[in-house]
Amino acid sequence: MNASHDRSSSHALSGAPIELGRDMLGSFAESSKREWLVTNGIGGFAAGTLCLLNTRRYHGLLFAALRPPVDRVALVAKLDVAAGYGGARVPLATNEFADGTIAPRGFCQLESFRLEGLIPVWTWLIADARVEQRLWMQQGENTTYVEFTRLGGSKDLRLSIEPLCTYRDYHWQLRGEHPFGIEPTADGVRILAHEGAHPYRILSAGADVAIQPQWHWNFRHREESTRGLDDLEDLLRPASFQFELEPGESRAVTMTAELHEPLAARAAFAAESERQRKIVTLFRSVQRGASVGDESAQPERLALAADQFLVERRDSMGTPLGKTVIAGYPWFSDWGRDTMIALPGLTLATGRSDVAVSVLRTFAGFVSEGMVPNRFPDAGETPEYNTADASLWFFVATHEYLRASGDQAFAAEIYPTLREMLDWHVRGTRFGIRMDQSDALLWAGEDGVQLTWMDSKVGDWVVTPRIGKPVEINALWFNAVCILRDLAGELDHPREQADYTALAGRIQASFEQEFWFEAGGYLYDVINGPEGDADPAGWHRDASLRPNQLFALSLPHSLLSVEKARRVLEACAAELWTPAGLRSLAARDPRYIGRYGGGPRERDGAYHQGTVWTWLLGPFVSAHYRVHADAARALEYLRNVRAHLREGCIGQVSEIMDGDPPFEPRGCFAQAWGVAEVLRAWSEINDSERRRNAKPEITATLAGRQRKRMRG
């Protein structure tokens, strides 16, 4: 492809791009730590570090989702690029090998990195010339484009590009030589790893292509080393590509697992730029007039980040079933709990209610014994239902969608499903999940199973079993009953409305009486389980100070008096809040672990024992606003989001961070609910402020219209 490059469209996506310069890129330690992510809307992705060194098994230029959004296969690990300029050969690639050797050291040539919308751009300085590299994927297809543009320079410039390839499940690493089939095709090569494998192609229009298969050994993934996992991989160079670049000219390499011909790079870039522009335009239209906390929350940037988790379709036996949500990159698929928590922020705050209702319908289709799935396995097997909260979060997500859309048709459609789900919880469903008839609270758990969001398990060791009546499960249980009560009223089911009203009253009375820990000034984390101290009546109460109690304040229906809510908030602010998120356990607890690291057992042992979770900023900020009704003060707690978007995966929110300063990013480098909960809290508070500042008659009119829509 020969074309002059117009960068104006991508610059306009969301104002100024995120840009990093030589002061950071020149440091191998810093540039190999920060990451980037590009996704294709069906579960496929590309990811790596800013210096283009692969430090994880999950780094590569084409991870294809062969059965969207799962069955993800690593195909192209990287492009090793070198520039011939003025008689010199200048490597632009960076690799690390088993003995720790870093060669070549192309990061030394990097002048800048910037994220234009969702498109990463690298600029190399080669004597008096510059070469820019852009990378994007085509939405809905397993196709990655890497485009090179020359800026200036006085001598001839020729790029040599060597793809390094594989074919493996994205959780594994390939070792040894394998007899890949490589054959020439128009503009490139076609690769078939083995009989029955999915073929893929690497193409570059007008390039000189030389098929020269050669295996390269012992690439080291240093992040896997720190995680206590195998860290070496062998890669195949199937061919080399070479082309001249004139000043102002662009050429692209296309990597695709699609069987049809991919779009030309220019057309694909224009389509992706326009798609991202529409995301920002829609977000601006939905959030018109919202301004409180903009500098802290970076809402437009997060609206773009939110898009990377939305999946256009979940396939089953080749049949699209509807939209879904990837819980996190690089290693999660779609999880029920994560999806329902993230849905309001990813879709409703960004103006994509059509996506929200499609996701709700997708999960409603998998309801079994009153439960939505917790996880869809990567290989597409039967869904797993080991969760006590995903089904309750389904009620909350449905409520938020109906509140935002006024979709009375969906309200009537989903009501029987919600009613059946609640009935199952009352009489009992899987894993001992059932309502205690004596106090109307929800009990959950059995030995060897992790059912709450604090779900780490190593072998037979469930780190935080939380068997009994967990505080957030019961806050969600109360909200589910209240949501169904209100929906029964809207849909004119007075008898059921009365039954749910009575049940909600019982739950609320029991909750405040049984969960309040007066000596600590906060809520017990779990009651009536095996953990914690026993009272004179023999009931155990776990007084661990954890953030789970915040949901009694932050969910649509609060359970506490104003005074008790204030005390809970103060306890969490004093001991759990950090600039990065909330600790999962107070630092004074003897079980607290301040650094997340080591092998699988050490990491899982720390996962919910002090590790900071970014998604908890959302409920904390919502709770703060509920208690103090001060929007600016509440959103000030999001002030670190702006800096975080530049320190882990650029433009994204990490899953977790260390509990101790300096709160290093850990876990998944991009997490759906981390992005979503910041967006939801920011949007919710700004919406409340707009309503509060509106004239009373306008507010009454809007409320009347909403009621009319719900009644049909």
ZATOR-572625 format. One line per 8 residues: number of its first residue (from 1); for each residue y, z, x of C-alpha. Coordinates in Angstrom, 1 decimal, decimal comma. Each point is the difference from the previous one (the first is absolute). Layout:
# residues N
NUM = Y Z X | ... $
This chain:
# residues 712
1 = 0,0 0,0 0,0 | 3,4 -1,0 1,4 | 2,9 1,5 -1,7 | 3,3 1,8 0,7 | -0,2 3,5 -1,2 | 2,2 1,4 -2,7 | 0,0 3,8 0,1 | 2,6 0,7 -2,7 $
9 = -2,5 0,4 -2,8 | -2,0 2,8 1,6 | 3,2 1,9 1,1 | 1,2 0,1 -3,6 | -3,2 1,7 -1,2 | 1,3 3,6 0,2 | 3,2 0,1 2,0 | -0,3 0,7 3,7 $
17 = -3,6 -0,2 1,4 | -1,5 2,9 1,9 | 0,5 -0,9 3,7 | -1,2 1,6 3,2 | 1,2 -1,0 3,5 | -0,9 0,1 3,7 | 0,6 3,7 0,2 | -3,2 0,5 -2,0 $
25 = -2,0 -3,2 0,5 | 0,3 0,4 3,8 | -2,0 3,2 -0,2 | -3,7 -0,7 -0,2 | -0,6 3,5 -1,5 | 2,5 -0,6 -2,8 | -0,7 -3,7 -0,8 | -3,8 0,6 0,0 $
33 = 0,4 2,9 -2,4 | 2,1 -1,7 -2,7 | -1,7 -2,4 -2,4 | 0,6 -2,8 -2,5 | -1,8 -1,1 -3,1 | -0,1 -3,2 -2,0 | -2,1 -0,4 -3,2 | -1,2 -2,8 -2,3 $
41 = -0,1 1,7 -3,5 | -3,9 -0,2 -0,2 | -0,9 2,7 2,5 | 0,2 -2,1 3,1 | 2,4 0,8 2,8 | 1,3 -0,4 3,5 | 1,1 2,9 2,2 | 0,7 1,0 3,5 $
49 = 2,4 1,7 2,4 | 3,5 -1,1 0,9 | -1,2 -1,0 3,5 | -2,8 -2,0 -1,6 | -2,7 2,1 1,6 | -2,9 0,8 -2,3 | -0,4 3,8 0,2 | -2,3 0,3 -3,1 $
57 = -3,1 -1,8 -1,3 | 2,3 -0,6 -3,0 | 2,5 -2,1 1,9 | -0,2 -3,8 -0,3 | 1,7 -3,0 -1,4 | -2,5 -0,9 -2,8 | -2,0 2,6 -1,9 | -1,3 -2,0 -3,0 $
65 = -1,0 1,7 -3,3 | -2,9 -2,2 -1,0 | -0,5 1,9 -3,3 | 3,5 1,2 -0,8 | 1,0 2,6 0,8 | -3,1 0,9 1,9 | -2,7 -1,5 2,2 | 2,7 -0,2 2,8 $
73 = -1,0 -1,9 3,1 | 1,8 -0,2 3,4 | 0,3 -3,6 1,0 | 2,9 -0,6 2,5 | 0,8 3,0 2,2 | 3,0 -1,4 1,8 | 1,7 -3,0 1,7 | 0,4 0,3 3,7 $
81 = 3,2 -2,0 0,7 | 1,5 -1,2 3,3 | 3,2 -2,0 0,6 | 0,3 -2,7 2,6 | 3,7 -0,1 1,0 | 1,6 -1,5 3,1 | -3,2 -0,2 1,9 | -1,0 3,6 -0,7 $
89 = -2,6 1,4 -2,4 | 1,2 3,0 -1,9 | -2,6 2,0 -2,0 | 1,3 1,3 -3,4 | -3,3 1,8 -0,9 | -1,0 3,6 0,7 | -3,6 1,2 0,2 | -1,7 3,1 1,2 $
97 = -3,6 0,1 1,4 | -2,7 2,6 0,3 | 1,2 1,3 3,4 | 3,5 0,5 -1,3 | 1,4 -3,1 1,6 | 3,0 -1,4 -1,9 | 0,0 -3,8 0,6 | 1,9 -2,1 -0,7 $
105 = 3,2 2,0 -0,6 | 1,8 -2,3 -2,4 | 1,9 2,9 -1,5 | 2,3 -0,1 3,0 | 1,4 -3,3 -1,3 | 0,8 1,4 -3,5 | 3,7 0,1 -0,7 | -0,1 1,2 -3,6 $
113 = -2,1 0,6 -3,1 | 1,3 -0,1 -3,5 | -1,5 0,2 -3,5 | 1,7 -2,6 -2,3 | -1,1 1,1 -3,5 | -3,7 0,2 0,6 | -0,1 -2,6 2,8 | -0,3 1,3 3,6 $
121 = 1,9 -1,9 2,6 | -0,4 0,3 3,8 | 2,5 -1,4 2,5 | -1,1 -0,7 3,6 | 2,4 -0,6 2,8 | -1,2 -2,7 2,4 | 2,6 -0,5 2,7 | 2,9 -1,7 -1,9 $
129 = -2,1 -0,8 -3,0 | -1,2 2,0 -3,0 | -3,1 -0,4 -2,1 | -0,3 1,6 -3,5 | -3,3 0,7 -1,7 | -0,2 0,5 -3,7 | -3,1 1,0 -1,9 | -0,8 -0,1 -3,7 $
137 = -2,9 -0,5 -2,4 | -0,2 -2,1 -3,1 | -0,3 2,1 -3,1 | -3,3 -0,2 -1,8 | -1,7 -1,7 2,9 | -1,7 1,0 3,2 | 2,4 -2,0 2,2 | 2,3 1,2 2,8 $
145 = 2,8 -2,0 1,6 | 1,5 0,7 3,4 | 3,1 -2,1 0,8 | 1,7 -0,4 3,3 | 3,7 -1,1 0,2 | 1,8 -0,8 3,3 | 3,6 1,2 0,3 | 2,0 -1,6 2,8 $
153 = -1,1 -0,4 3,6 | 0,6 -2,8 2,6 | -3,5 -1,0 1,0 | -3,2 -1,3 -1,6 | -2,0 2,6 -1,8 | -3,7 -0,3 -0,9 | -2,0 2,7 -1,8 | -3,7 0,5 0,7 $
161 = -1,8 2,0 -2,8 | -3,5 1,4 0,2 | -1,4 1,5 -3,2 | -2,4 2,9 0,5 | -2,4 0,1 -2,9 | -2,8 2,0 -1,6 | -2,0 0,4 -3,2 | -0,7 3,5 -1,1 $
169 = 0,5 2,6 -2,7 | 3,5 1,4 0,5 | -1,3 3,5 0,7 | -2,1 -1,1 2,9 | 0,3 -1,7 3,4 | -2,0 -2,9 1,4 | -1,7 0,3 3,4 | -1,9 -2,6 2,0 $
177 = -0,2 -3,8 -0,1 | -0,8 -1,7 -3,3 | -0,7 -3,7 -0,7 | 3,0 -0,8 -2,1 | 0,1 -3,6 -1,2 | 3,3 -1,7 0,9 | 0,9 -3,5 -1,0 | 3,1 -2,1 0,1 $
185 = 2,0 -0,6 -3,2 | 3,3 -1,5 -0,9 | 2,7 1,8 2,1 | -2,4 2,6 1,3 | -3,4 1,6 -0,1 | -2,5 1,3 -2,6 | -2,0 3,1 0,8 | -3,3 1,1 -1,6 $
193 = -1,2 3,3 1,5 | -3,6 -0,4 -1,3 | -1,9 -1,5 -2,9 | 1,2 1,5 -3,2 | 3,3 1,1 1,5 | 3,3 -1,0 -1,5 | 1,6 -2,8 2,1 | 3,6 0,2 1,2 $
201 = 2,4 -2,4 1,7 | 2,8 0,2 2,6 | 2,5 -2,8 -0,3 | 3,2 -1,2 1,7 | 1,4 -3,4 -1,1 | 0,8 -2,2 3,0 | -1,3 2,4 2,6 | -2,3 -1,0 2,9 $
209 = -3,3 1,7 -0,9 | -2,7 0,6 2,6 | -3,3 1,5 -1,2 | -1,0 2,4 2,8 | -2,2 2,8 -1,4 | 0,0 3,0 2,2 | -0,7 3,7 -0,7 | 2,4 2,6 1,3 $
217 = -1,4 3,5 0,6 | 1,0 3,6 -0,4 | 3,3 0,1 -1,8 | 0,9 3,6 -0,5 | 1,4 1,4 -3,2 | 1,7 3,2 1,3 | 0,7 1,4 -3,5 | -3,8 0,0 -0,6 $
225 = -0,4 2,0 3,2 | 2,3 2,7 -1,3 | -1,9 0,1 -3,3 | -3,2 0,7 1,8 | -1,5 -3,4 -0,9 | -1,5 -2,9 1,9 | 3,0 -1,9 1,4 | -1,2 -3,3 1,5 $
233 = -0,3 -3,6 -1,4 | -0,9 -3,4 1,3 | 1,8 -3,1 -1,3 | -0,5 -3,7 0,0 | 2,5 -2,6 1,1 | -1,1 -3,1 -2,0 | 2,7 -2,3 1,2 | 3,5 -0,3 1,5 $
241 = 3,1 -1,5 -1,6 | 3,0 -1,3 1,9 | 3,3 -1,5 -1,1 | 3,5 -0,7 1,3 | 3,0 1,8 -1,7 | 3,4 -1,5 0,1 | 3,1 2,2 -0,6 | 0,3 0,7 -3,7 $
249 = -3,5 -1,2 -0,7 | -2,8 2,0 -1,8 | -3,8 -0,5 0,1 | -2,6 2,1 -1,7 | -3,7 1,1 0,3 | -1,8 0,4 -3,3 | -3,1 2,2 -0,3 | -1,8 -0,3 -3,4 $
257 = -3,3 0,9 -1,6 | 0,8 -2,2 -3,0 | -2,1 -3,1 -0,6 | 3,0 -2,1 -1,2 | 2,8 -1,2 2,2 | 2,7 2,6 0,5 | 3,6 -0,5 -0,7 | 2,1 -1,4 2,8 $
265 = 1,7 2,9 1,9 | 3,5 -0,9 -1,1 | -0,9 -0,1 -3,7 | -2,0 3,2 0,4 | 2,9 1,8 1,6 | 2,4 -1,2 -2,7 | -2,3 1,2 -2,7 | -0,5 3,4 1,6 $
273 = 3,7 0,5 0,7 | 0,8 -0,9 -3,7 | -2,7 2,4 -1,2 | 1,4 2,9 2,0 | 3,6 -0,9 -1,2 | -1,2 0,3 -3,6 | -1,5 3,4 0,7 | 3,3 1,3 1,2 $
281 = 2,0 -1,7 -2,7 | -2,3 1,5 -2,7 | 0,3 3,4 1,6 | 3,8 -0,2 0,1 | 0,1 -1,1 -3,7 | -2,2 2,9 -1,1 | 1,8 2,6 2,1 | 3,6 -1,3 -0,7 $
289 = 2,4 2,9 0,3 | -2,4 2,2 1,9 | 1,7 1,3 3,2 | -0,9 3,7 0,6 | -2,0 0,4 3,2 | 0,0 -3,7 1,0 | 0,6 0,7 3,6 | -2,8 2,5 0,2 $
297 = -2,7 -1,8 -2,1 | 0,7 -3,6 1,0 | -1,1 -1,1 -3,4 | 0,2 -3,8 0,5 | -2,0 0,2 3,2 | -2,6 2,1 -1,9 | -0,1 -2,4 -2,9 | -1,2 -2,7 2,5 $
305 = -2,4 2,5 1,6 | -1,5 0,7 -3,4 | -0,9 -3,6 -0,5 | -2,5 0,2 2,9 | -2,3 2,2 -2,0 | -0,1 -2,0 -3,2 | -3,0 -2,2 -0,4 | 0,1 -3,1 -2,3 $
313 = -3,7 0,3 -1,1 | -3,1 2,1 0,3 | -3,0 -2,3 0,0 | -3,5 0,8 -1,3 | -2,7 -2,7 0,5 | 2,8 -2,5 0,5 | 1,8 1,0 -3,3 | 3,6 1,4 0,3 $
321 = 0,2 3,3 -1,9 | 3,6 0,8 0,4 | 2,5 1,4 2,5 | -0,6 3,1 2,1 | 1,6 1,9 2,9 | -1,1 0,4 3,6 | 0,2 3,7 0,9 | 1,0 -0,5 3,6 $
329 = -0,2 -2,2 3,0 | -1,9 -0,6 2,1 | -3,3 1,6 -1,3 | 0,3 0,9 -3,7 | -0,9 -2,2 -3,0 | 1,1 0,8 -3,6 | -0,5 3,7 -0,9 | 0,5 1,3 -3,5 $
337 = 1,9 3,1 0,9 | 2,3 -1,8 2,4 | 0,6 -2,8 -2,4 | 1,0 2,2 -2,9 | 2,3 2,1 2,1 | 1,6 -3,0 1,6 | 0,3 -2,2 -3,0 | 3,3 1,2 -1,4 $
345 = 1,8 -0,3 3,3 | -1,6 -3,3 1,1 | 0,5 -1,8 -3,3 | 2,3 1,7 -2,5 | 2,7 1,0 2,5 | 0,0 -3,6 1,2 | 0,1 -1,7 -3,4 | -3,6 -1,2 0,0 $
353 = -1,4 1,5 -3,2 | -2,2 -3,0 -0,5 | -1,9 1,0 3,1 | -0,2 3,6 -1,2 | -1,6 -0,8 -3,3 | -2,5 -2,4 1,7 | -1,0 2,7 2,4 | -0,4 2,5 -2,9 $
361 = -2,2 -2,5 -1,8 | -2,1 -0,7 3,1 | -0,8 3,7 0,4 | -0,4 0,6 -3,7 | -2,8 -2,6 0,1 | -1,9 2,3 2,4 | 0,3 3,3 -2,0 | -3,4 1,7 -0,1 $
369 = -0,7 3,4 -1,5 | 3,7 0,6 -0,4 | 0,8 -0,8 3,7 | 1,7 -2,8 1,9 | -1,6 -0,9 3,4 | 1,1 1,8 3,1 | -0,9 -2,8 2,3 | -1,2 -3,6 0,0 $
377 = -2,2 -0,4 3,1 | 1,0 -2,6 2,6 | -3,2 -2,0 -0,5 | 0,6 -0,1 -3,8 | -2,8 2,3 -1,1 | 0,1 2,2 -3,1 | 3,2 2,1 -0,2 | -0,1 3,6 0,9 $
385 = 1,3 2,7 -2,4 | 0,2 3,1 2,2 | 3,5 1,1 -1,0 | 1,4 2,7 -2,3 | 3,5 -1,4 -0,1 | 0,1 -3,8 0,0 | -0,7 0,0 -3,7 | 2,8 2,5 -0,7 $
393 = 2,4 -2,0 2,1 | -1,0 -3,0 -2,2 | 1,6 1,8 -2,9 | 3,2 0,6 2,0 | 0,1 -3,6 1,2 | -0,5 -1,3 -3,6 | 2,7 2,4 -1,2 | 2,5 -1,3 2,6 $
401 = -0,8 -3,6 -0,8 | 0,5 0,5 -3,8 | 3,2 2,0 0,6 | 1,4 -2,9 2,2 | -1,2 -2,9 -2,1 | -0,2 1,2 -3,6 | -3,2 -2,1 -0,3 | -1,3 1,2 -3,4 $
409 = -2,8 -2,6 0,0 | -1,4 1,5 3,2 | 0,5 3,5 -1,4 | -2,2 -0,8 -2,9 | -2,5 -1,8 2,2 | -0,4 2,9 2,6 | 0,2 2,9 -2,4 | -3,8 0,0 -0,9 $
417 = -0,9 -0,1 3,7 | 2,3 2,9 0,8 | -1,4 2,0 -3,0 | -3,5 -0,6 1,1 | 0,8 1,0 3,6 | 1,5 3,2 -1,2 | -3,0 0,8 -2,2 | -2,3 -0,5 2,9 $
425 = 2,1 2,5 2,0 | -0,2 2,5 -2,8 | -3,7 -0,1 -0,4 | -0,9 -0,7 3,7 | -0,6 -3,0 2,2 | -1,2 -0,7 3,6 | 0,1 2,6 2,8 | 0,5 3,0 -2,3 $
433 = 3,4 -1,2 -1,2 | 0,5 1,8 -3,3 | 2,5 2,0 -2,0 | -0,7 3,8 0,1 | -0,1 0,9 -3,7 | 1,3 3,5 0,7 | 3,4 -1,0 1,3 | 0,2 -3,8 -0,5 $
441 = 0,4 -0,6 3,8 | -1,9 -2,7 1,8 | -2,8 0,9 2,4 | -1,4 -2,4 2,5 | -2,4 -0,1 2,9 | -3,5 0,3 1,4 | -1,4 0,7 3,4 | 0,3 -2,9 2,5 $
449 = 2,5 -2,0 -1,9 | 3,7 -0,4 0,6 | 1,9 -0,7 -3,3 | 3,7 0,6 0,6 | 2,4 -2,0 2,1 | -0,8 2,5 2,8 | -3,3 -1,9 0,4 | -1,0 0,0 3,7 $
457 = -3,7 0,3 0,7 | -1,9 -0,2 3,3 | -3,8 -0,3 -0,5 | -0,9 2,8 -2,4 | 3,2 2,0 0,8 | 2,6 -0,2 -2,8 | 3,1 1,2 1,8 | 2,0 1,1 -3,0 $
465 = -2,5 0,2 -2,9 | 2,5 1,6 -2,5 | -2,7 0,6 -2,5 | 1,2 1,8 -3,2 | 3,3 -0,6 -1,7 | 2,4 -1,7 2,5 | 3,7 0,4 -0,8 | 1,0 -3,7 0,0 $
473 = -3,1 -1,0 -2,0 | 1,1 2,4 -2,7 | 3,7 -1,2 0,2 | -1,4 -3,5 -0,5 | -2,3 1,2 -2,8 | 2,9 1,5 -1,9 | 2,0 -3,2 0,5 | -2,9 -2,2 -1,3 $
481 = -0,2 2,1 -3,1 | 3,8 -0,1 -0,6 | 0,0 -3,8 0,6 | -2,7 -0,6 -2,5 | 1,7 2,4 -2,4 | 3,2 -2,0 0,2 | -1,8 -3,3 -0,3 | -1,9 1,2 -3,1 $
489 = 3,4 0,8 -1,6 | 1,4 -3,4 0,9 | -3,0 -1,8 -1,4 | -0,1 2,1 -3,1 | -3,1 2,1 0,5 | 1,3 3,3 -1,3 | -3,4 1,9 0,0 | -0,7 -0,9 3,6 $
497 = 3,6 0,8 0,9 | -0,4 3,5 -1,4 | -3,3 0,5 1,8 | 1,5 -1,0 3,4 | 3,1 2,1 -0,7 | -2,2 3,1 -0,4 | -2,0 -0,8 3,1 | 3,1 -0,6 2,1 $
505 = 1,3 3,4 -1,1 | -3,2 1,7 1,0 | 0,0 -1,6 3,4 | 3,6 0,9 0,7 | -0,5 3,6 -0,9 | -3,1 0,3 2,1 | 1,5 -1,8 3,0 | 3,0 2,2 0,5 $
513 = -2,0 3,2 -0,5 | -2,9 -0,9 2,2 | 1,6 -2,1 2,8 | 3,1 2,1 0,7 | -0,2 1,9 3,3 | 2,8 2,5 -0,3 | -0,3 1,5 3,5 | 0,5 -3,4 1,6 $
521 = 2,4 -1,4 -2,5 | -2,0 -3,1 -0,5 | -3,2 -1,4 -1,7 | -3,5 0,6 1,1 | -1,6 -3,2 1,3 | -3,4 0,5 -1,7 | -1,2 2,6 -2,4 | -3,5 0,9 -1,3 $
529 = -1,7 -1,6 3,0 | -1,9 1,4 3,0 | 3,1 0,0 2,3 | 2,6 2,8 0,3 | 0,2 3,6 -0,9 | -1,7 1,5 -3,0 | 2,0 2,0 -2,6 | -1,4 3,1 -1,8 $
537 = -1,5 -2,3 -2,6 | -1,9 -1,9 2,7 | 2,0 -3,2 -0,3 | 0,8 -1,7 3,3 | 3,5 -1,3 0,7 | 0,9 -2,0 3,0 | 3,6 0,9 1,1 | 0,2 -2,8 2,7 $
545 = 3,6 -1,3 0,0 | -0,5 -3,7 -0,6 | 2,2 -2,7 -1,5 | -2,4 -0,6 -3,0 | 2,0 2,4 -2,1 | 3,0 -2,3 0,0 | -1,6 -2,2 -2,7 | 0,5 2,9 -2,5 $
553 = 3,8 -0,8 0,5 | 0,1 -3,7 0,7 | -2,2 -1,6 -2,6 | 1,6 -1,1 -3,3 | -1,0 3,2 -1,8 | 0,9 3,1 2,0 | -2,1 3,2 -0,3 | 2,3 2,7 1,4 $
561 = 3,1 1,9 -1,0 | 3,1 -0,9 1,9 | -0,1 3,2 2,1 | -3,6 -0,5 1,0 | 0,6 -3,7 0,8 | 2,8 1,0 2,2 | -2,2 2,5 2,0 | -2,7 -2,6 0,4 $
569 = 2,4 -2,5 1,3 | 1,5 2,5 2,4 | -3,4 0,9 1,4 | -0,9 -3,7 0,5 | 3,3 -0,8 1,6 | -0,1 2,9 2,4 | -3,6 -0,5 1,2 | -1,3 -3,5 -0,8 $
577 = 2,9 -2,4 0,0 | 0,7 -2,0 3,2 | 2,2 -3,1 0,5 | -3,1 -2,1 -0,1 | -1,7 1,4 -3,1 | -1,7 3,2 -1,1 | -2,6 2,0 2,0 | -3,3 0,2 -1,8 $
585 = -0,2 3,7 1,0 | 2,5 2,6 1,1 | 0,3 0,4 3,8 | -0,5 3,7 -0,3 | -3,5 -0,5 -1,4 | -2,7 0,7 2,7 | -1,7 -3,3 -1,0 | 3,1 -2,0 0,7 $
593 = -0,4 -2,9 2,4 | 3,3 -1,5 1,3 | -1,2 -3,1 1,6 | -2,2 -2,7 -1,5 | -2,2 -1,5 2,7 | -3,4 -0,2 1,7 | -3,2 -1,4 -1,3 | -1,0 -0,4 -3,6 $
601 = -1,0 3,7 -0,5 | 3,2 1,3 1,6 | 2,2 -2,4 -2,0 | -1,7 0,6 -3,3 | 0,1 3,8 0,7 | 3,8 -0,3 0,3 | 0,7 -2,5 -2,7 | 0,9 2,6 -2,7 $
609 = 0,4 3,0 2,2 | 3,7 -0,3 1,0 | 0,3 -3,8 0,5 | 3,2 -1,3 -1,6 | -0,4 -2,5 -2,9 | 2,9 -2,4 -0,6 | -0,8 -0,6 -3,7 | 0,8 3,6 -0,8 $
617 = 3,7 -0,6 0,6 | 0,0 -1,6 -3,5 | -1,1 3,0 -2,0 | 2,0 2,4 2,2 | 3,2 -2,0 -0,6 | -0,7 -0,3 -3,8 | -0,7 3,7 -0,2 | 3,2 0,8 1,8 $
625 = 2,0 -2,1 -2,4 | -1,7 1,6 -2,9 | 0,9 3,5 1,2 | 3,5 -0,6 1,3 | 1,2 -3,2 -1,9 | 1,8 -1,1 3,2 | -0,8 -3,6 0,8 | 1,7 -0,3 3,4 $
633 = -1,5 3,3 1,2 | -3,5 -1,0 -1,1 | 0,1 -3,4 1,5 | 1,3 1,4 3,3 | -3,6 1,1 0,6 | -0,8 -3,7 0,4 | 2,4 -0,5 2,9 | -2,7 -0,5 2,6 $
641 = -1,5 -3,0 -1,8 | 2,6 -2,3 1,6 | -1,0 1,0 3,5 | -3,7 0,0 -0,9 | 0,1 -3,7 -1,0 | 0,7 -0,7 3,7 | -2,5 2,3 1,7 | -3,5 -0,7 -1,2 $
649 = -0,9 -3,3 -1,8 | 3,4 -1,6 -0,1 | 1,3 -0,1 -3,6 | -2,9 2,1 -1,3 | -0,8 3,6 -0,8 | -2,9 1,7 1,9 | -2,8 1,8 -1,8 | 0,3 3,3 1,9 $
657 = 1,8 1,7 2,9 | -0,7 2,9 2,3 | 0,9 3,4 -1,6 | 1,8 1,0 3,2 | 3,1 -1,6 1,4 | 0,8 -2,8 0,9 | -2,2 -1,0 -3,0 | -1,7 -3,0 1,6 $
665 = -1,2 -2,6 -2,5 | -3,8 0,0 -0,5 | -2,7 -1,4 -2,3 | 0,6 -3,2 -1,8 | 3,1 -1,7 1,3 | 1,0 -1,1 -3,5 | -0,8 2,0 -3,1 | 0,6 -1,0 -3,6 $
673 = 0,9 3,4 -1,4 | 2,2 0,9 2,9 | 2,2 -3,0 -0,8 | -0,4 0,4 -3,8 | 0,9 3,6 -0,3 | 3,2 -0,3 1,9 | 0,9 -3,0 -2,2 | -1,0 1,8 -3,2 $
681 = 1,9 3,1 0,8 | 3,1 -1,9 1,0 | -0,2 -2,2 -3,1 | -0,7 2,8 -2,4 | 2,9 2,1 1,2 | 2,4 -2,9 -0,1 | -1,2 -0,9 -3,5 | 0,6 3,6 -1,1 $
689 = 3,5 -0,1 1,6 | 0,9 -3,2 -1,8 | -1,1 1,4 -3,3 | 1,9 3,2 0,6 | 3,2 -1,9 0,8 | -0,4 -2,4 -2,9 | 2,0 0,6 -3,1 | -1,9 2,1 -2,5 $
697 = -0,1 -2,7 -2,7 | -1,4 -2,5 2,5 | -2,7 2,4 1,1 | -0,9 0,6 -3,7 | -0,2 -3,7 -0,7 | -2,3 -0,6 2,9 | -2,3 2,8 -1,0 | -0,1 -1,3 -3,6 $
705 = -0,9 -3,5 1,2 | -2,8 1,5 2,1 | -1,4 1,9 -3,0 | 0,2 -3,1 -2,1 | -1,9 -2,1 2,5 | -2,8 2,6 0,3 | -0,4 0,2 -3,8 | -0,2 -3,8 -0,3 $
